[in-house]
Amino acid sequence: MVSSTVGRAGAKTLSLRALNRATLARQMLLRRHRLSIPDALEHLVGLQAQATGPPYIGLWTRLEEFEFQELNRLLAERRVVRSALMRGTLHVVTARDVLGLRPILQPVLDRSLLANHRRHLTGLNLAAVATAARNLLGAGPLTYAALGKLLQEQWPERPAELLAMVARNCEVLVQASPVLWGGGNLVEMTTVKNWLGKCPRADATPGPLVIRYLAACGPASIADIRSWSGLSGVAEIVATLKPQLRTFRAPSGAELFDLSDAPRPDPDTPSPARLLSGFDALVLSHADRTRFLDEAHRKLISTSNGIFHPTVLIDGRISGTWKIAVGKNETSIEIAQFSPATKRQRIELTEEAVKLLKVVAADAKRHDVLFSSSR
């Protein structure tokens, strides 16, 4: 049963706790699921992968019997790829999704490139740079640094880093010879056509992406959808979808949209302790994070330059951050709490942390869990 009241215009107002449990259910955080890695990635519409580790932790905390080496295998077999998508940031997605999503999100990457580098792009033919990058990568994968230097031979007045960024945003690139869990090789890129033998779909439209977002993160507002995807014109997209959507209100009064048959569990549904990855899909899924994060803690989960820390979820709310500390003979997870946890919550969180340590540091003689306060 969903906790709600009737708000203006007859729409039901969902409590923060009702919104919390609905989103956690969609994010596969109320229980671990028996899903294949590709099915999980497609349900979540990918996982952000600015660094190597977060997708592995993100899947471990959501799936039963997740094997780190299995994601390695899928990346090596090209069934899963790493590419720039939502918000113009790197994500791990299925091969099918990179082909379907990139055309929808291309305007996001175009806008991001201009927003960050407009004054350096004046007079530069972006399409020509993309074509040159495509030709260079036809000879084999390259690091961004190497690609930028080769492009600079054709545009010597432009910084190599800028030219590599133009290639990244204007041509569909994927990570080749992927950097895997436990690996240390340099990141090399190639075109999606070189890597998968296919080109992105030309007929993709944004409506299905919004539907998939609601299935993974809803109920959500226009601002939430825009924040998650980076898309513009979201209100117009949602307007075309309204016949198949339900409408609610947030406690703030914001209009929320959802799928009619999506799970909205009882607000009293238990939520187990979880360790979320850095840049976790839950944390980056909404503009308004109050359903799972206190406003007082908002600045504690990220740095000034946009790095999102791994976080702790207790009773469905982000209640601290964590990090792994590796010693010579011991490995520990250090948890910095925003507020005190109950004895039962600490036990549950400790058990979860030890399970993770036994996966990522199986050879360590000791696995310790340390608690501190970040306030």
C-alpha positions as CSV (number, residue, x, y, z in Angstrom):
1,M,0.0,0.0,0.0
2,V,1.4,3.4,-1.0
3,S,1.4,6.2,1.5
4,S,-0.2,9.2,-0.2
5,T,-2.7,12.0,0.0
6,V,-4.7,13.8,-2.6
7,G,-3.0,16.9,-3.8
8,R,-4.0,19.7,-6.2
9,A,-5.5,18.8,-9.5
10,G,-6.6,15.5,-7.9
11,A,-3.1,13.9,-8.2
12,K,-2.0,11.8,-5.2
13,T,0.9,13.1,-3.2
14,L,3.4,10.4,-2.4
15,S,5.3,10.7,0.9
16,L,9.1,10.8,0.8
17,R,9.2,7.3,2.2
18,A,6.8,6.0,-0.5
19,L,9.0,7.6,-3.1
20,N,12.1,6.1,-1.5
21,R,10.8,2.6,-1.5
22,A,9.5,2.9,-5.1
23,T,12.9,4.1,-6.3
24,L,14.8,1.5,-4.3
25,A,12.6,-1.3,-5.8
26,R,13.3,-0.1,-9.3
27,Q,17.0,0.2,-8.5
28,M,17.2,-3.4,-7.3
29,L,18.2,-2.3,-3.8
30,L,15.4,-3.7,-1.7
31,R,16.8,-7.2,-2.4
32,R,19.4,-8.8,-4.6
33,H,18.1,-10.1,-7.9
34,R,18.7,-13.1,-10.0
35,L,19.4,-11.4,-13.3
36,S,22.0,-11.7,-15.9
37,I,24.5,-8.8,-16.1
38,P,23.2,-7.7,-19.5
39,D,19.5,-7.8,-18.3
40,A,20.5,-5.8,-15.2
41,L,22.4,-3.2,-17.2
42,E,19.5,-2.8,-19.6
43,H,17.0,-2.5,-16.8
44,L,19.2,0.2,-15.1
45,V,19.9,1.8,-18.5
46,G,23.6,1.4,-17.8
47,L,25.9,2.3,-14.9
48,Q,28.2,5.3,-14.8
49,A,31.8,4.3,-15.4
50,Q,34.0,7.3,-15.1
51,A,36.3,5.0,-13.1
52,T,36.8,1.2,-13.6
53,G,35.4,0.0,-10.3
54,P,32.0,1.6,-9.8
55,P,30.1,-0.7,-12.3
56,Y,31.5,-3.8,-10.6
57,I,30.4,-2.6,-7.1
58,G,27.1,-1.4,-8.4
59,L,26.2,-4.8,-9.9
60,W,27.6,-6.6,-6.8
61,T,25.3,-4.8,-4.5
62,R,22.3,-5.5,-6.7
63,L,22.7,-9.0,-8.0
64,E,22.9,-12.5,-6.4
65,E,26.1,-14.4,-7.1
66,F,27.6,-11.6,-9.1
67,E,31.1,-12.5,-10.4
68,F,33.5,-9.7,-11.1
69,Q,35.2,-11.8,-13.7
70,E,31.9,-12.3,-15.5
71,L,31.7,-8.6,-16.3
72,N,35.3,-8.8,-17.4
73,R,34.3,-11.5,-19.8
74,L,31.3,-9.7,-21.2
75,L,33.5,-6.6,-21.8
76,A,36.2,-8.7,-23.5
77,E,33.6,-10.4,-25.7
78,R,32.1,-7.0,-26.7
79,R,28.6,-7.8,-25.3
80,V,29.0,-4.9,-22.9
81,V,30.8,-1.7,-23.8
82,R,31.9,1.6,-22.1
83,S,31.0,4.8,-23.9
84,A,29.8,8.4,-23.4
85,L,26.0,8.5,-23.0
86,M,23.7,10.0,-20.4
87,R,24.8,13.5,-19.3
88,G,27.8,13.1,-21.7
89,T,29.5,10.9,-19.2
90,L,31.0,7.4,-19.6
91,H,28.6,4.5,-18.9
92,V,28.8,0.7,-19.1
93,V,25.9,-0.5,-21.2
94,T,25.1,-3.5,-23.4
95,A,26.2,-3.5,-27.0
96,R,22.6,-3.2,-28.0
97,D,22.0,-0.2,-25.9
98,V,25.0,1.8,-27.1
99,L,23.7,1.5,-30.6
100,G,20.2,2.5,-29.6
101,L,20.9,5.2,-27.0
102,R,23.7,7.2,-28.6
103,P,21.7,8.8,-31.4
104,I,19.1,9.9,-28.8
105,L,21.8,11.4,-26.6
106,Q,24.0,12.9,-29.3
107,P,22.5,16.4,-28.7
108,V,23.5,16.1,-25.1
109,L,27.2,15.5,-26.1
110,D,27.0,18.3,-28.7
111,R,25.7,20.7,-26.1
112,S,28.3,19.6,-23.5
113,L,31.1,20.2,-25.9
114,L,30.0,23.7,-26.7
115,A,29.3,24.5,-23.1
116,N,32.8,23.5,-22.0
117,H,34.9,24.5,-25.0
118,R,32.9,27.1,-27.0
119,R,35.6,29.8,-27.2
120,H,38.2,27.2,-28.4
121,L,36.0,25.8,-31.1
122,T,35.4,28.9,-33.1
123,G,36.2,28.2,-36.8
124,L,36.8,24.5,-36.2
125,N,35.0,22.1,-38.5
126,L,33.7,19.5,-36.0
127,A,32.5,17.1,-38.6
128,A,35.9,17.2,-40.3
129,V,37.6,16.3,-36.9
130,A,35.2,13.5,-36.4
131,T,35.9,12.1,-39.9
132,A,39.7,12.4,-39.3
133,A,39.4,10.6,-36.0
134,R,37.3,7.8,-37.6
135,N,40.0,7.4,-40.3
136,L,42.8,7.3,-37.7
137,L,41.0,4.8,-35.6
138,G,40.5,2.6,-38.6
139,A,44.2,1.6,-38.3
140,G,43.7,0.5,-34.7
141,P,42.6,1.7,-31.2
142,L,44.4,4.7,-29.7
143,T,44.5,6.4,-26.3
144,Y,42.9,9.8,-26.2
145,A,46.4,11.4,-25.8
146,A,47.7,9.6,-28.9
147,L,44.5,10.4,-30.9
148,G,44.7,14.0,-29.9
149,K,48.4,14.3,-31.1
150,L,47.6,12.7,-34.4
151,L,44.7,15.0,-35.0
152,Q,46.9,18.0,-34.0
153,E,49.1,17.2,-37.1
154,Q,46.1,18.3,-39.2
155,W,45.0,21.1,-36.9
156,P,48.3,22.3,-35.4
157,E,46.8,25.5,-34.0
158,R,44.4,23.5,-31.7
159,P,45.3,21.8,-28.4
160,A,45.5,18.0,-28.7
161,E,43.3,17.6,-25.7
162,L,40.5,19.6,-27.3
163,L,40.7,17.7,-30.6
164,A,40.5,14.4,-28.7
165,M,37.4,15.7,-26.8
166,V,35.8,16.7,-30.2
167,A,36.4,13.2,-31.4
168,R,34.9,11.7,-28.2
169,N,31.7,13.8,-28.4
170,C,31.2,13.9,-32.2
171,E,32.1,10.4,-33.1
172,V,30.6,7.3,-31.3
173,L,33.7,5.9,-29.5
174,V,33.9,2.9,-27.2
175,Q,36.6,1.6,-25.0
176,A,38.7,-1.1,-26.8
177,S,40.7,-3.7,-25.0
178,P,38.7,-2.7,-21.9
179,V,40.3,-1.8,-18.6
180,L,39.0,-4.6,-16.4
181,W,38.7,-5.1,-12.7
182,G,42.2,-5.9,-11.5
183,G,43.7,-4.6,-14.8
184,G,46.0,-1.6,-15.3
185,N,46.3,-1.2,-19.0
186,L,45.8,2.2,-20.6
187,V,42.4,3.1,-22.0
188,E,42.3,2.9,-25.7
189,M,39.3,3.9,-27.8
190,T,37.9,3.0,-31.2
191,T,34.7,3.6,-33.1
192,V,31.6,1.6,-32.3
193,K,31.6,0.4,-35.9
194,N,35.1,-1.0,-35.6
195,W,34.3,-2.6,-32.2
196,L,30.9,-4.0,-32.8
197,G,30.7,-4.1,-36.6
198,K,27.5,-2.1,-36.5
199,C,26.5,1.5,-36.7
200,P,24.1,3.3,-34.2
201,R,20.4,3.0,-35.1
202,A,19.2,6.0,-37.1
203,D,15.5,5.6,-36.1
204,A,15.9,6.0,-32.3
205,T,13.5,8.4,-30.5
206,P,13.6,9.6,-26.9
207,G,10.2,8.4,-25.8
208,P,11.3,4.9,-25.0
209,L,14.3,6.1,-23.1
210,V,12.1,8.1,-20.8
211,I,9.9,5.1,-20.3
212,R,12.9,3.0,-19.4
213,Y,14.1,5.7,-17.0
214,L,10.8,5.7,-15.2
215,A,11.0,1.9,-14.9
216,A,14.4,2.2,-13.3
217,C,14.1,5.4,-11.3
218,G,10.5,6.6,-11.1
219,P,8.3,8.2,-10.0
220,A,10.1,11.3,-11.3
221,S,9.6,14.9,-12.4
222,I,10.5,16.7,-15.6
223,A,13.6,18.0,-13.8
224,D,14.6,14.5,-12.6
225,I,14.4,13.1,-16.2
226,R,16.4,16.1,-17.5
227,S,19.0,15.8,-14.7
228,W,19.5,12.1,-15.3
229,S,19.7,12.1,-19.1
230,G,20.9,15.6,-20.0
231,L,18.2,15.9,-22.6
232,S,16.5,19.1,-23.4
233,G,12.8,19.3,-24.4
234,V,11.8,16.8,-21.7
235,A,8.4,18.4,-21.1
236,E,7.5,17.9,-24.7
237,I,8.7,14.3,-24.7
238,V,6.6,13.5,-21.6
239,A,3.6,15.3,-23.1
240,T,3.6,12.7,-25.9
241,L,3.8,9.9,-23.4
242,K,1.1,11.1,-20.9
243,P,-1.6,8.7,-22.1
244,Q,0.5,5.8,-20.8
245,L,1.6,7.5,-17.6
246,R,0.3,8.0,-14.1
247,T,0.7,11.4,-12.4
248,F,1.5,12.0,-8.7
249,R,2.8,14.8,-6.6
250,A,5.9,15.0,-4.5
251,P,5.6,16.5,-1.0
252,S,7.2,19.6,-2.5
253,G,4.2,19.9,-4.9
254,A,6.3,18.9,-8.0
255,E,4.4,16.9,-10.6
256,L,5.7,13.3,-10.9
257,F,5.2,10.8,-13.7
258,D,5.3,7.1,-13.5
259,L,4.4,3.9,-15.3
260,S,1.0,2.4,-14.4
261,D,2.3,-1.1,-13.6
262,A,5.6,-0.1,-12.0
263,P,6.3,-1.3,-8.4
264,R,5.4,1.1,-5.6
265,P,5.9,-0.9,-2.5
266,D,4.4,-0.3,0.9
267,P,6.5,2.5,2.6
268,D,7.2,0.2,5.5
269,T,8.9,-2.4,3.3
270,P,12.3,-3.2,4.9
271,S,15.4,-1.8,3.2
272,P,18.6,-3.7,3.9
273,A,22.0,-2.0,4.5
274,R,23.8,-1.6,1.2
275,L,27.2,-0.3,0.0
276,L,26.7,1.9,-3.1
277,S,29.4,2.5,-5.6
278,G,30.9,5.9,-6.4
279,F,28.7,7.6,-9.0
280,D,26.0,5.1,-8.2
281,A,22.9,5.0,-10.4
282,L,20.7,5.8,-7.4
283,V,22.6,8.9,-6.4
284,L,22.6,10.3,-10.0
285,S,19.0,9.4,-10.8
286,H,17.2,12.6,-9.7
287,A,17.5,16.4,-9.5
288,D,15.6,16.3,-6.2
289,R,17.4,13.7,-4.0
290,T,15.4,14.2,-0.9
291,R,13.6,10.9,-1.2
292,F,16.9,9.2,-0.2
293,L,19.3,12.0,0.9
294,D,19.0,14.6,3.6
295,E,19.7,18.1,2.3
296,A,22.2,18.6,5.2
297,H,24.3,15.6,3.8
298,R,24.2,16.7,0.1
299,K,27.6,18.2,0.2
300,L,29.2,15.3,2.0
301,I,28.7,12.8,-0.8
302,S,30.7,14.6,-3.5
303,T,33.7,16.8,-4.1
304,S,33.8,20.3,-5.5
305,N,34.9,18.9,-8.9
306,G,32.0,16.5,-9.2
307,I,33.5,13.2,-7.8
308,F,30.7,11.2,-6.1
309,H,32.0,9.1,-3.2
310,P,30.8,5.5,-2.5
311,T,28.0,5.8,0.0
312,V,26.2,3.8,2.6
313,L,22.5,3.1,2.5
314,I,20.7,2.4,5.8
315,D,16.9,2.0,5.9
316,G,16.8,3.3,2.4
317,R,18.7,6.6,3.0
318,I,22.2,7.6,2.3
319,S,23.8,7.7,5.8
320,G,27.5,7.8,5.2
321,T,30.4,7.3,2.8
322,W,32.9,4.4,2.7
323,K,36.3,3.6,1.2
324,I,38.6,0.6,1.0
325,A,42.0,0.9,2.7
326,V,44.6,-1.7,1.5
327,G,47.5,-2.6,3.8
328,K,50.3,-5.2,3.6
329,N,48.4,-8.0,5.3
330,E,45.0,-6.6,5.9
331,T,42.3,-4.7,4.0
332,S,39.5,-2.7,5.6
333,I,36.4,-0.7,4.7
334,E,36.3,2.6,6.5
335,I,32.7,3.9,7.0
336,A,32.2,7.6,7.8
337,Q,28.7,7.9,9.2
338,F,26.6,11.1,8.9
339,S,24.5,10.0,11.9
340,P,24.7,7.2,14.5
341,A,23.4,3.8,13.4
342,T,21.6,1.3,15.7
343,K,23.5,-1.8,16.8
344,R,21.4,-3.9,14.5
345,Q,22.2,-1.6,11.5
346,R,25.9,-1.7,12.3
347,I,25.9,-5.5,12.4
348,E,24.1,-5.6,9.1
349,L,26.4,-3.1,7.5
350,T,29.5,-4.8,8.9
351,E,28.3,-8.1,7.4
352,E,27.8,-6.5,4.0
353,A,31.2,-4.8,4.1
354,V,33.0,-8.1,5.0
355,K,31.3,-9.9,2.1
356,L,32.6,-7.2,-0.3
357,L,36.1,-7.4,1.2
358,K,36.2,-11.1,0.7
359,V,35.5,-10.6,-3.0
360,V,37.8,-7.7,-3.7
361,A,40.6,-8.7,-1.3
362,A,40.3,-12.4,-1.0
363,D,44.0,-12.9,-0.2
364,A,44.1,-10.5,2.7
365,K,44.7,-12.1,6.1
366,R,42.3,-9.7,7.8
367,H,39.1,-8.0,6.7
368,D,38.2,-5.2,9.0
369,V,35.3,-2.7,9.1
370,L,36.0,0.6,10.8
371,F,33.4,3.2,11.7
372,S,33.9,6.9,12.2
373,S,31.8,10.1,12.1
374,S,32.0,12.6,9.2
375,R,30.2,15.3,11.2
